Amino acid sequence: MSHLFSGTGVALVTPFNDNETVDYAGLEKLINSVIEGGVNYLVALGTTAETPTLSAEEKRDVLSFIINKCNKRVPVVCGVGGNNTAEIIHQLSANHLEGVDGILSVSPYYNKPTQEGIYQHFKAIAQATELPIILYNVPGRTASNMTAETTLRLARDFKNIVAVKEASGNMVQCMELVQGKPEGFTILSGDDNLILPQIAIGMEGVISVAANCYTKDFTTMVKQALQGNFTEARKLHYKLLTGIDLLFAEGNPAGVKCVLQRMNICSNKLRLPLVPVSDATSKKIDEYLGNK
């Protein structure tokens, strides 16, 4: 059975105008582009959205806008995470989450909690909301790994913890998750360049950065792989591989915004401390797009 969050979810960028205000016209173009390109659901206010640089009011407005413009064409997931458990619980009760189909919650960063601390953090969140929760393990950003054992313990103990976005890049850990998961729990990828082999080992989808801009090829690749058509999926994987690497060459979402500017969807504007990609990477992106 296809889970609500299987297939391709896209972690939307937040377009900005030259004066750094949110570019809602660009965001609407992006929403329509990715839905028409075949994504299965939208993820608002994730890392890719430069969420740490958005004010509380901007976060509310961006989420409301995404829900409104999506207009139930696909599900909407909202990022609600951090390293202050009590604050996240407050956000879940205070924020307007009507129209949200699930939340994506990152494992606590910077504090470097133990595995028991990570478990207790997500236990508190699971008990504070009835919304489906996608756990997010990204040790490259959080400085601590959520082990397969901890993830599976949470999956077994809380029925509203329904999936994990696993971005450890550790294929053995991914296999342990697939092998040990309870029925109905979904293992998703957070690594665009690994999704093809990860589907081969039993993972069921991805929350993607690349789907912002290479939408049709990327979603087709994932769909073909999930249907077992690996020969077709492999062609698209290698067509996209260099392009995906370029998106992350100088950090996310700098590469994506460079490509989206070339697509006339939004400007190549980021908020500090992030900056646009260098001229050298920009040139490589242009070469890739010309040859794509």
C-alpha positions in Angstrom: 0.0 0.0 0.0 1.4 3.4 -0.9 1.9 5.6 2.2 0.8 9.2 2.3 4.5 10.3 2.3 5.9 7.8 -0.2 7.3 8.9 -3.6 8.8 12.4 -3.9 8.2 15.1 -1.4 9.9 18.5 -2.2 11.5 20.7 0.4 10.5 24.1 -1.0 12.8 27.0 -1.1 11.6 30.4 0.1 12.1 32.9 -2.8 13.2 36.4 -1.8 12.9 39.7 -3.6 16.0 41.9 -4.0 15.1 43.8 -0.8 15.0 40.4 1.0 11.2 40.3 1.5 9.5 37.1 0.7 8.7 36.8 -3.0 5.2 35.3 -3.0 4.8 35.5 -6.7 7.9 33.4 -7.1 6.7 31.0 -4.4 3.4 30.5 -6.3 5.3 29.8 -9.5 7.4 27.3 -7.7 4.4 25.5 -6.1 2.7 25.2 -9.5 5.9 24.1 -11.2 6.6 21.2 -8.8 3.0 20.0 -8.6 2.8 20.0 -12.4 6.2 18.2 -12.5 4.8 15.3 -10.5 5.8 15.7 -6.8 3.6 13.7 -4.4 3.7 16.3 -1.6 5.1 19.6 -0.5 7.4 20.3 2.5 7.2 23.8 3.9 9.6 25.5 6.3 12.4 22.9 6.1 16.2 23.6 6.0 15.9 24.4 2.3 13.4 27.1 3.0 16.1 29.1 5.0 13.7 28.8 7.9 16.2 29.9 10.6 16.2 33.4 8.9 12.4 33.8 8.7 10.6 35.7 11.5 7.7 34.0 13.3 5.3 36.1 11.3 6.9 35.2 8.0 6.8 31.5 8.8 3.1 31.7 9.5 2.5 33.7 6.3 4.6 31.4 4.1 2.9 28.3 5.5 -0.6 29.7 5.0 0.3 30.8 1.5 1.7 27.3 0.5 -1.5 25.6 1.9 -3.7 28.1 0.1 -2.0 27.9 -3.3 -1.5 24.1 -3.1 -5.3 24.0 -2.6 -5.3 20.3 -1.6 -3.8 19.2 -4.9 -1.1 17.3 -2.9 -0.5 16.9 0.9 1.5 19.6 2.7 4.1 18.8 5.4 5.4 21.5 7.7 8.8 21.6 9.4 8.5 22.0 13.1 11.7 21.1 14.9 14.6 22.4 16.9 16.7 21.9 20.0 14.3 23.3 22.6 11.7 20.6 23.2 9.4 22.9 25.2 9.4 25.6 22.5 8.5 23.0 19.8 5.5 21.8 21.9 4.5 25.5 22.3 4.7 26.0 18.5 2.5 22.9 17.9 -0.2 24.4 20.1 0.2 28.0 19.1 0.7 27.8 15.4 -2.1 27.6 12.8 -1.6 24.1 11.5 -5.0 23.6 9.8 -4.5 22.3 6.3 -1.2 20.6 7.3 -1.1 16.9 6.7 2.0 16.1 8.7 5.1 17.6 10.4 8.7 17.0 9.7 10.8 17.3 12.9 14.6 17.3 12.9 16.6 15.5 15.6 17.9 18.2 18.0 21.0 19.9 16.8 23.9 21.6 18.6 22.9 20.2 22.1 24.2 16.7 21.1 21.7 14.7 23.2 22.1 11.0 24.0 19.9 8.5 22.3 17.7 8.5 25.3 17.5 12.3 25.1 16.5 12.1 21.4 13.8 9.5 22.3 12.4 11.6 25.1 12.4 14.7 22.9 10.3 13.0 20.2 8.1 11.2 22.8 7.1 14.7 24.1 6.4 15.9 20.6 4.4 12.8 19.7 2.3 13.3 22.8 1.7 17.0 22.0 0.1 16.6 18.6 -2.2 14.2 16.7 -0.6 15.1 13.4 1.5 12.4 11.6 5.2 13.0 12.4 8.1 12.4 10.1 11.4 12.1 12.1 14.4 13.7 10.4 17.9 12.4 11.0 20.6 14.5 9.4 23.9 14.1 11.4 25.8 16.3 9.0 23.7 19.3 10.3 22.8 18.2 13.9 26.2 16.9 15.0 24.6 13.7 16.4 23.2 10.6 14.7 19.9 9.1 15.6 20.6 5.4 15.5 18.3 2.9 13.8 17.5 1.5 17.2 16.2 4.8 18.5 14.2 5.5 15.3 12.6 2.0 15.4 11.8 2.3 19.1 9.9 5.6 18.4 8.2 4.0 15.4 7.0 1.1 17.6 5.9 3.2 20.6 4.0 6.1 18.9 1.4 5.5 16.3 1.6 9.1 15.0 5.3 8.7 14.3 4.8 7.4 10.8 8.1 7.9 8.9 11.7 8.9 9.0 13.7 11.1 6.6 17.0 9.4 6.9 19.9 11.6 5.7 22.8 9.9 7.4 24.1 8.7 4.0 24.9 5.4 5.9 23.5 2.6 3.7 23.9 0.0 6.5 21.9 2.1 8.8 19.3 2.6 6.1 19.1 -1.2 5.7 18.7 -1.7 9.4 15.7 0.7 9.3 14.1 -1.1 6.4 14.7 -4.5 8.0 13.4 -3.6 11.4 10.6 -1.2 10.7 7.0 -2.0 11.9 4.3 -2.3 9.4 3.0 1.0 8.0 6.2 2.9 9.0 7.9 4.6 6.0 11.7 5.0 5.4 12.4 8.1 3.3 15.7 9.4 2.0 17.1 12.8 2.6 19.9 12.3 0.1 19.0 13.0 -3.5 22.0 11.3 -5.0 21.4 8.1 -3.1 17.7 7.6 -3.7 18.0 5.1 -6.5 20.1 2.5 -4.5 18.0 3.3 -1.4 14.8 2.3 -3.2 16.6 -0.9 -4.3 17.1 -1.8 -0.6 13.4 -1.1 0.3 13.1 2.6 1.1 9.9 4.1 -0.2 10.6 7.7 -1.2 12.5 10.9 -0.7 12.1 14.4 0.6 14.1 16.1 -2.1 15.9 19.4 -2.7 16.6 18.6 -6.4 12.8 18.3 -7.1 12.5 22.1 -6.8 14.2 22.5 -10.1 14.7 19.1 -11.9 11.2 18.1 -11.0 10.0 16.0 -13.9 13.1 13.9 -14.4 13.5 13.4 -10.6 10.0 12.4 -9.9 9.9 10.1 -12.9 13.1 8.5 -11.7 11.7 7.8 -8.2 8.4 6.6 -9.7 10.1 4.2 -12.1 12.4 2.8 -9.4 9.4 2.3 -7.0 7.7 0.3 -9.8 10.9 -1.8 -10.2 11.8 -0.3 -13.6 15.5 0.2 -12.6 16.8 0.3 -16.1 14.7 3.4 -16.9 15.4 4.9 -13.4 19.1 4.4 -13.8 19.2 6.4 -17.0 17.6 9.4 -15.2 19.8 8.9 -12.2 22.9 9.4 -14.2 21.4 12.2 -16.2 20.7 14.0 -12.9 23.8 13.1 -10.9 26.1 15.9 -11.9 23.2 18.4 -11.6 22.4 17.2 -8.1 26.1 17.5 -7.1 26.2 21.0 -8.3 23.1 22.0 -6.2 25.1 21.1 -3.1 28.5 22.2 -4.2 28.3 25.4 -2.1 25.5 24.4 0.2 21.7 24.3 0.1 19.7 26.2 -1.2 22.3 28.3 -3.0 22.6 25.9 -5.9 18.9 25.5 -6.2 18.2 29.2 -6.3 20.8 29.6 -9.0 19.0 27.0 -11.1 15.5 28.5 -10.3 16.7 31.9 -11.5 17.7 30.3 -14.8 14.2 28.8 -15.0 12.6 32.3 -14.4 10.9 31.0 -11.3 12.5 33.3 -8.7 15.6 35.4 -8.1 19.0 34.2 -6.9 18.6 35.9 -3.5 19.5 34.4 -0.1 19.5 35.8 3.4 22.8 35.9 5.3 24.6 33.9 6.5 23.9 32.2 3.2 25.2 33.7 -0.1 24.8 32.9 -3.8 27.1 30.4 -5.4 30.4 31.6 -6.8 30.8 32.5 -10.4 32.8 29.3 -11.0 29.9 27.1 -9.8 27.3 29.3 -11.5 29.2 28.7 -14.8 29.2 24.9 -14.2 25.5 25.0 -13.5 24.9 26.9 -16.8 27.1 24.3 -18.6 25.0 21.4 -17.0 21.7 23.0 -17.9 22.9 23.6 -21.5 23.8 19.9 -21.8 20.9 18.5 -19.8 
